[in-house]
Amino acid sequence: MTVVALDTARSSPPDEDWGAALCAIAEQQDRAAFARLFGHFAPRVKRYLMQAGSPEAQAEELAQEALAAVWRKAALFDPAQAAASTWIFSIARHLRVDALRRRAGLQADEDFDFDALAGDGPAADDQLHAEQLATRLRGALAQLPREQQQVLHLSYFDDEPHPRIATLLGIPLGTVKSRMRLAVAQLRRLMDC
């Protein structure tokens, strides 16, 4: 298996469907559900690992290892505890930490200052800036017409392609694209103020 590049044009089910896919894998060892889950999450996990500082080859290997662990441990997934994506990314993160330990030549029983490890998250000033930007963006989004908010949400938050948005909303594809273009232009104006 190889992790392929992220294909944003393909439609993907919402997170609830991934929980159902994990249950199908756990209960019936459903290979089709696993193939869909692998196709969706493997490139995202690889990208996450690379952004966290893993070299591409190691990120590829860890992403495959994480998804193999998902197959083996699907019965441990509890949808009441976490979303499927959270559970999968937690597995990947733990594998990355284990790889860092191995690379440093440390044993599990040695004293190790985990606080000395570089954090996966952004620096405090970057995080503050991101939070301020997010607050401004939410305010700007709230000023958009409902129709524009709808297409932005479906496209950017639900990762739906434009043709699927057109189908969901029952509007022509050109209207979806026009609303997207207008919404993005309006957001730029509002954010520049």
C-alpha positions, -999 to 999 in steps of 0.1 A, spaced: 0 0 0 11 35 -8 -2 68 5 -14 88 -24 -17 125 -27 -48 142 -12 -76 144 -38 -98 173 -28 -121 169 -58 -134 136 -44 -164 137 -22 -160 123 13 -186 113 38 -189 132 71 -172 120 102 -202 100 114 -198 78 83 -162 71 93 -174 59 127 -197 35 110 -169 24 87 -147 17 118 -176 -3 133 -180 -23 101 -142 -30 101 -144 -41 137 -175 -63 134 -172 -77 99 -136 -70 89 -152 -50 60 -123 -45 35 -143 -21 13 -149 2 44 -112 0 52 -103 8 16 -125 40 17 -111 49 52 -75 43 40 -81 64 8 -95 93 29 -72 93 59 -38 80 47 -29 112 28 -42 134 56 -23 115 82 9 117 61 4 154 56 -1 158 94 31 139 102 51 159 77 38 192 92 48 178 126 84 175 114 87 139 101 106 135 68 84 124 39 96 88 38 91 84 75 57 101 73 47 77 46 58 47 66 41 60 98 9 68 80 7 32 67 16 18 101 -12 40 117 -38 27 92 -27 -8 97 -31 -3 135 -66 11 127 -74 -22 110 -61 -43 139 -76 -21 167 -109 -11 151 -128 -29 179 -112 -5 204 -128 25 188 -156 40 209 -177 67 190 -189 80 224 -153 88 234 -140 105 202 -147 111 165 -131 86 141 -107 112 128 -95 121 163 -90 85 171 -70 78 139 -48 109 143 -41 100 179 -28 66 168 -6 84 142 7 109 169 16 81 193 35 62 165 54 94 158 64 99 194 75 62 195 96 68 163 112 98 180 121 77 210 136 50 188 155 75 167 169 91 199 180 56 211 159 59 242 143 30 261 108 33 274 120 29 310 147 57 308 141 91 323 132 114 295 120 149 296 91 149 272 87 186 278 119 191 259 103 176 227 92 202 203 54 205 205 32 195 177 13 227 180 23 262 170 43 286 192 23 307 217 26 339 197 16 321 165 -14 305 184 -25 339 197 -23 354 162 -42 324 148 -69 328 174 -73 365 167 -74 358 130 -101 331 136 -122 356 156 -120 382 128 -128 355 102 -159 344 122 -171 380 124 -165 385 87 -183 352 79 -213 363 99 -216 394 77 -220 373 45 -254 365 31 -267 331 42 -263 316 7 -226 325 6 -221 312 41 -237 279 30 -214 272 0 -183 283 20 -192 259 49 -199 230 25 -167 236 6 -142 244 33 -155 228 64 -173 197 49 -147 193 21 -174 189 -5 -166 195 -42 -185 221 -61 -207 196 -81 -218 179 -49 -226 213 -33 -248 221 -63 -266 188 -59 -270 192 -21 -284 227 -25 -304 220 -57 -287 249 -76 -267 251 -108 -229 245 -106 -223 280 -120 -243 295 -91 -222 276 -66 -190 289 -82 -204 325 -84 -214 324 -47 -179 311 -38 -162 338 -58 -183 365 -43 -180 352 -8 -142 349 -10 -139 384 -25 -162 398 3 -142 380 30 -110 395 17 -125 430 18 -138 425 53 -106 410 66 -85 439 51 -105 465 70 
